[in-house]
Amino acid sequence: MDKIIYLDHAATTAVSEEVVNEMLPYFNKMYGNASGLYPLAVQSKNAIENARKKVARAINATPNEIYFLSGGSEGDNLAIKGIVKANRNKGNHIITSKIEHNAVLETCRTLEQEGIKVTYLDVDSDGVVNLEQLRNSITRDTILISIMYANNEIGTIQPVETIGRIARARGVIFHTDAVQAIGNIRIDVRRSYIDSLIMSAHKFYGPKGIGAMYVRKGVEFSKLIDGGHHESNKRAGTENVPGIVGLGKAIESVYNNFYAYNRKLIDIREYYTRKVEKEIPNIKINGHRFNRLAGNMNISFENVKGKELIQELGGRGICVSAGSACNTGQIRPSHVLNAIGLPNELAGAAIRTTFGRENTREEIDYVVGVLKDAVVKLRG
Ligand SMILES: *Cc1c(COP(=O)(O)O)cnc(C)c1O
């Protein structure tokens, strides 16, 4: 196939060249096991601690509050199961929302089978959690509130600071899945009263299979993986040194260029959205028109099957997704689009485009042209 136009950055991103270059020596030159005591090992240990500082700085945490692990899914599992297990004496209730990533929802379902009570909060038509319902759901038994920072399908940004304030005032631990937010939103875990947060490098131009968890000092959590005493005895396993180095470089780089990157994404998103609105009739924008992640747009094209549209675009080198990439293959309506009140028909007609660093207006011109032709063809 000739040139690919990649509009699926919420699913994953290409590793940037500067990140690759930073990682390379750690595969075969500086390959020491960070637990060793000789210089080759100390070199690895230092590289890990250097990356830990970069992650901490990016979210206003301290390095001893950062733990490296394999990514967002492991992070949500460790945060939620780990916090619940360590705080079981406090109660048996957790609160989350209906639009969380499956890494959170499935973790909650597993806990339900173990006797934990879970409240799934509603969201409004923009995808914002119902704060009144949140306040009313907290009981003396509530251990944890887990609400994502920003949604992966419709880009909605939650009122995280308000949620954090409510949680802290009621003595409840607040975890947030910030996998989509990192790099796209300035995050300050202190100002937002966040007790636990997870991120995944492959969503911001870093490598796959590496992530980090922040847990505020003083918040107890149990480990999931037993073994050596790595990561302050919270996550056993020889450290993925190249991955950790890559994560550190990626987060530093994305926040060093934050404003230019953010403006660029908004420009591309608005260019795409206005063009679609102008050229294609009978569409519906899903999520809030503006209060969303800079690089996210989600549009339903009435009387079209999303899967067929994606295949038409795919045949022309354009990569987009329906709702969430984690559900590919399965054609069941997205739980997020259902939660914001979309009927199945419109939910099944949704296309998510998520823009990135390398996208251009010229690409968007081509994409909207292809989209228009495909919609006409499929409606006909
Ligand atoms: C991608 C994603 C995850 C999963 O992260 P992995 O590192 O791929 O396991 C979790 N939550 C959200 C919101 C995501 O977008």
The ligand as a Tripos MOL2 file, in Angstrom:
@<TRIPOS>MOLECULE
LIG
   15    15     1     0     0
SMALL
NO_CHARGES

@<TRIPOS>ATOM
      1 C1         -5.0480    2.3250   25.9090 C.3       1 LIG1
      2 C2         -5.7770    2.5330   27.1910 C.ar      1 LIG1
      3 C3         -5.5960    1.6630   28.2750 C.ar      1 LIG1
      4 C4         -4.7480    0.4160   28.1780 C.3       1 LIG1
      5 O1         -3.3830    0.7200   28.1560 O.3       1 LIG1
      6 P1         -2.3550   -0.4210   27.6670 P.3       1 LIG1
      7 O2         -1.0130    0.1760   27.9770 O.co2     1 LIG1
      8 O3         -2.5740   -0.5770   26.2070 O.co2     1 LIG1
      9 O4         -2.6480   -1.6420   28.4550 O.co2     1 LIG1
     10 C5         -6.2570    1.9400   29.4600 C.ar      1 LIG1
     11 N1         -7.0460    3.0120   29.5780 N.ar      1 LIG1
     12 C6         -7.2560    3.8730   28.5560 C.ar      1 LIG1
     13 C7         -8.1480    5.0560   28.7490 C.3       1 LIG1
     14 C8         -6.6370    3.6570   27.3240 C.ar      1 LIG1
     15 O5         -6.8480    4.4980   26.3250 O.3       1 LIG1
@<TRIPOS>BOND
     1     1     2 1
     2     2     3 ar
     3     2    14 ar
     4     3     4 1
     5     3    10 ar
     6     4     5 1
     7     5     6 1
     8     6     7 2
     9     6     8 1
    10     6     9 1
    11    10    11 ar
    12    11    12 ar
    13    12    13 1
    14    12    14 ar
    15    14    15 1
@<TRIPOS>SUBSTRUCTURE
     1 LIG1         1 GROUP 0 **** ****
